[in-house]
Amino acid sequence: MAKSRKDKSSILDEYCKNTHQNRKYAIRRIRSFSSVPKERRKRKQTYDGYVKVALAKLWEIFDYPCGQRLAPLLKTETSRLRQLEEIFISSEVVQKLATISPATIDRKLKHQREVLHLNRKRGGVKPASLLYKKVPIRLTEWDTSELGFLEIDLVIHCGSSPLGLYICSLNTVEISSGWWEAEAIMGKGQDPTFKALKGIRKRTPFEWKGIDSDNGPEFINHHLINYCEKENLEFTRSRPNKKNDNAYIEQKNWTHVRKVFGYFRYDTDEELILMNSLYEKELRLYKNFFSPVMKLTRKERVGGRVKRKYDVPKTPYQR
């Protein structure tokens, strides 16, 4: 080993000559091997295990919303739920939950989301009729500033077998506000579907201007076409086999129906009564008055990714 400065300099000169490396670069490399890296000081954890447990419980109470939708609820509803003894947490945890950001919420709940993940099943109907020529295909994006246009769909509850008579849910959502209504019917015939749609229209707190459905025969029929013409309602349909054309109602099929009733089979009158009781009372009130939704305001492509901007989360009633 070189002891003097002169010996070290000679060794460095010979090393640079043989390797053709810059002298300063060689010095930095040699020093990197001799120095012991400093241990990085860990950032103090703001949201500990108590906060994470409380966050998971509130996430479950509010029906598993994303961080952007859950954050405003934590600021306004946590103290109320604590007073009602729905949750048992300290004042310190309440304060931390009121300041937690949407990104941190999603990060803290990442594991819970993976555990509760359910694969979506897909099903469909292949219709064929001359009536389809009377119902135009909607090719443009919705104007989300105008109230009164709805997407509608039928969710079947046949379980693993489509045989026999079973319950279906007529699902509707208003595009501008996100107002949601549903009604359970026995079977997927044209008559019960049409009667359920008229019943839903009576319950909605706004005037209808138009409806958009898929290509199922339960919608594309003389009953509904004549009704829309008589009531001066715009009636359009999506392109066949294009699920994204009905993106609004497809989302509600999952969040408002499947997450509540699952993929089980329901085929009794007692189950029909219970489902309609939920659709007309508790579930309807909860989704429209207490569950905030976000509206997409802008999309822009940055490189290979699309960045989406949303407005402030509000309940359908607030909109």
C-alpha positions in Angstrom: 0.0 0.0 0.0 1.2 3.5 -0.8 2.0 5.5 2.3 3.1 8.9 1.0 1.2 11.4 -1.1 3.8 11.0 -3.8 3.3 7.2 -4.0 -0.4 7.6 -4.2 -0.1 10.2 -7.0 2.2 7.8 -8.9 -0.2 4.9 -8.6 -3.1 7.2 -9.8 -1.0 8.4 -12.7 -0.3 4.9 -13.8 -4.0 3.8 -13.4 -5.2 6.7 -15.5 -2.6 6.0 -18.2 -3.6 2.3 -18.5 -7.3 2.8 -18.3 -7.6 6.1 -20.2 -9.9 7.4 -17.5 -10.2 11.0 -16.4 -8.2 11.7 -13.2 -11.1 13.3 -11.2 -13.4 10.5 -12.2 -10.8 7.9 -11.0 -10.5 9.7 -7.7 -14.2 9.7 -7.2 -14.4 6.0 -7.9 -11.6 5.2 -5.4 -13.2 7.3 -2.7 -16.6 5.6 -3.2 -15.0 2.2 -2.3 -13.3 3.5 0.8 -16.2 5.6 2.3 -19.0 4.1 4.3 -22.4 5.2 3.1 -24.4 7.2 5.6 -27.6 5.7 6.8 -30.5 7.6 5.5 -32.7 9.1 8.2 -36.2 7.7 7.8 -39.1 10.1 7.6 -41.3 10.0 10.7 -44.5 8.1 10.0 -47.5 10.5 10.1 -50.3 8.0 9.6 -49.7 5.0 11.8 -51.5 1.7 12.2 -54.3 3.2 14.2 -55.1 5.6 11.3 -54.8 2.8 8.7 -57.3 0.6 10.7 -59.7 3.5 11.0 -59.3 4.4 7.3 -60.1 0.8 6.2 -63.2 0.8 8.4 -64.5 4.1 7.0 -63.7 2.9 3.5 -65.9 -0.1 4.1 -68.7 2.1 5.6 -68.7 4.4 2.5 -68.8 1.5 0.1 -65.1 1.4 -1.0 -64.8 4.7 -2.9 -61.5 5.9 -4.4 -59.2 8.3 -2.5 -60.6 11.4 -4.2 -64.2 10.5 -3.2 -63.3 9.4 0.3 -61.2 12.4 1.3 -64.1 14.9 1.6 -66.2 12.4 3.5 -63.4 11.9 6.1 -63.4 15.7 6.8 -67.2 15.9 7.3 -68.5 12.5 8.5 -65.8 11.0 10.7 -66.7 12.9 13.8 -70.4 12.1 13.3 -69.8 8.4 12.9 -67.7 8.6 16.1 -70.5 10.2 18.0 -73.0 7.6 16.7 -70.5 4.9 17.9 -70.1 3.4 14.4 -66.4 3.7 14.9 -64.2 3.9 18.0 -61.1 6.1 17.4 -59.2 8.8 19.3 -59.4 12.5 18.6 -55.9 12.4 17.3 -56.9 9.9 14.7 -59.9 12.0 13.7 -57.6 15.0 13.1 -55.2 12.9 11.0 -58.0 11.5 8.9 -59.2 15.0 8.2 -55.8 16.0 6.7 -55.0 12.8 4.8 -54.6 13.3 1.0 -56.4 11.3 -1.7 -53.1 9.8 -2.9 -52.1 8.7 0.6 -55.6 7.1 1.1 -55.1 5.0 -2.1 -51.6 4.1 -1.0 -52.7 3.0 2.5 -55.6 1.0 1.1 -53.7 -0.7 -1.7 -53.4 -4.1 0.1 -57.1 -4.0 1.1 -58.1 -3.3 -2.6 -56.1 -6.3 -3.7 -57.7 -8.6 -1.1 -61.2 -7.5 -1.9 -60.8 -7.5 -5.7 -63.5 -9.4 -7.6 -63.3 -10.4 -11.2 -66.2 -9.1 -13.3 -68.2 -11.5 -15.3 -69.6 -10.5 -18.7 -72.8 -11.5 -20.4 -74.9 -10.2 -23.2 -77.7 -10.6 -25.6 -77.5 -10.8 -29.4 -80.7 -9.2 -30.8 -81.9 -9.0 -34.4 -84.9 -6.9 -35.5 -85.9 -4.4 -38.1 -86.8 -2.1 -35.2 -83.2 -1.3 -34.7 -83.3 0.9 -37.8 -85.8 3.2 -36.0 -83.4 3.7 -33.1 -80.3 5.7 -34.1 -76.8 4.8 -32.8 -75.3 7.5 -30.6 -71.9 8.3 -32.0 -71.1 11.5 -30.0 -69.9 12.1 -26.5 -72.5 13.1 -23.9 -73.0 16.8 -23.0 -72.5 16.4 -19.3 -73.7 20.0 -18.6 -77.3 19.3 -19.6 -79.6 17.5 -17.1 -82.1 14.9 -18.2 -80.3 12.3 -20.4 -80.0 8.8 -19.0 -78.2 5.5 -19.8 -80.2 2.4 -19.0 -79.3 -1.3 -18.8 -80.5 -4.6 -17.5 -78.5 -6.6 -15.0 -79.4 -10.3 -14.7 -79.3 -12.3 -11.5 -79.3 -15.8 -12.9 -76.3 -17.1 -11.0 -74.4 -19.8 -12.9 -77.5 -21.0 -14.9 -79.6 -18.9 -17.3 -82.4 -21.5 -17.3 -85.8 -20.7 -16.0 -87.3 -17.4 -14.6 -85.0 -15.2 -12.5 -84.8 -11.6 -11.3 -83.3 -8.8 -13.3 -82.4 -5.3 -12.2 -83.3 -2.4 -14.5 -80.5 0.1 -13.9 -80.5 3.8 -14.8 -78.1 6.7 -14.4 -78.5 10.4 -15.3 -75.3 11.5 -17.1 -75.0 15.1 -15.8 -75.7 14.6 -12.1 -75.0 10.9 -11.6 -78.5 10.4 -10.2 -79.2 6.7 -10.0 -82.4 4.6 -9.9 -83.1 0.9 -10.2 -86.0 -1.5 -10.0 -86.0 -5.3 -9.8 -88.3 -7.3 -12.2 -89.0 -10.9 -12.6 -87.6 -12.0 -16.0 -86.4 -9.8 -18.8 -89.5 -9.4 -20.8 -90.5 -6.3 -22.6 -93.6 -5.6 -20.5 -92.1 -5.7 -17.0 -89.0 -3.7 -18.3 -91.3 -1.0 -19.8 -93.4 -0.8 -16.6 -90.3 -0.6 -14.4 -88.9 2.2 -16.5 -92.1 4.3 -16.2 -92.0 3.7 -12.4 -88.4 4.9 -12.2 -89.3 8.0 -14.2 -92.0 8.9 -11.7 -89.4 8.8 -8.9 -86.7 10.9 -10.5 -86.6 14.6 -9.4 -86.0 16.0 -12.9 -87.5 16.0 -16.4 -86.3 13.3 -18.8 -85.0 14.4 -22.2 -83.6 11.2 -23.6 -82.5 7.7 -22.9 -79.7 5.5 -24.3 -79.7 1.7 -24.1 -77.8 -1.3 -25.4 -79.2 -3.5 -28.2 -81.2 -5.9 -26.0 -84.8 -6.7 -27.2 -86.1 -5.7 -23.7 -85.4 -2.1 -24.8 -85.6 -2.1 -28.6 -89.3 -2.8 -29.0 -92.6 -1.2 -30.0 -93.5 -0.4 -26.3 -90.5 1.8 -25.6 -90.1 3.3 -29.1 -93.8 4.4 -29.2 -93.5 5.7 -25.6 -90.5 7.8 -26.4 -92.2 9.3 -29.5 -95.3 10.1 -27.5 -93.4 11.7 -24.6 -90.9 13.5 -27.0 -87.9 11.7 -25.5 -84.8 11.2 -27.6 -84.1 7.4 -27.8 -80.7 6.2 -28.9 -78.7 3.0 -28.6 -75.0 2.0 -28.4 -73.0 0.2 -31.1 -73.3 -3.6 -30.8 -70.6 -5.2 -28.7 -69.1 -1.8 -27.7 -69.3 -1.8 -23.9 -67.6 1.5 -23.6 -70.4 3.3 -25.4 -72.4 2.7 -22.2 -69.6 3.5 -19.8 -71.7 5.4 -17.3 -74.3 2.7 -16.7 -71.7 -0.1 -16.9 -69.9 1.5 -14.0 -73.2 1.6 -12.0 -73.9 -2.0 -12.9 -70.8 -2.9 -10.8 -70.8 -0.3 -8.0 -74.5 -0.1 -7.4 -75.8 -3.6 -8.2 -73.1 -6.3 -8.4 -71.3 -5.1 -5.3 -74.5 -5.2 -3.4 -76.2 -8.4 -4.7 -73.2 -10.2 -6.1 -73.5 -12.9 -8.8 -75.9 -15.2 -7.0 -79.2 -16.4 -8.4 -82.4 -14.7 -7.2 -85.7 -16.1 -8.4 -88.3 -15.8 -5.7 -91.1 -13.3 -5.0 -89.7 -12.7 -1.5 -86.3 -11.8 -2.9 -87.9 -9.5 -5.5 -89.7 -7.6 -2.7 -86.6 -7.2 -0.7 -84.5 -6.0 -3.6 -87.1 -3.4 -4.6 -87.3 -2.2 -1.0 -83.6 -1.5 -1.1 -83.7 0.1 -4.5 -86.6 2.4 -3.5 -85.4 3.3 0.0 -82.1 2.7 1.7 -79.8 2.1 -1.3 -81.4 4.9 -3.3 -81.0 7.4 -0.5 -77.5 6.4 0.2 -76.2 6.5 -3.3 -77.9 9.8 -4.3 -77.6 11.8 -1.1 -74.5 10.5 0.7 -72.1 8.9 -1.9 -70.1 11.6 -3.8 -69.2 11.1 -7.5 -66.6 12.9 -9.6 -67.1 14.2 -13.1 -64.4 14.1 -15.7 -63.6 17.7 -16.8 -60.6 17.3 -19.1 -58.4 14.6 -20.7 -55.0 15.3 -22.2 -52.4 12.9 -23.6 -48.9 13.3 -22.2 -46.5 11.0 -24.1 -48.0 7.6 -24.0 -50.4 8.2 -21.1 -53.7 10.0 -20.8 -54.1 12.3 -17.8 -57.6 12.9 -16.6 -58.8 15.9 -14.6 -61.9 15.6 -12.3 -64.0 18.2 -10.6 -64.7 18.4 -6.8 -66.5 15.3 -5.6 -70.2 15.9 -5.0 -73.3 13.8 -4.3 -75.8 13.5 -7.2 -78.2 15.5 -5.0 -75.7 18.3 -4.7 -75.2 18.5 -8.4 
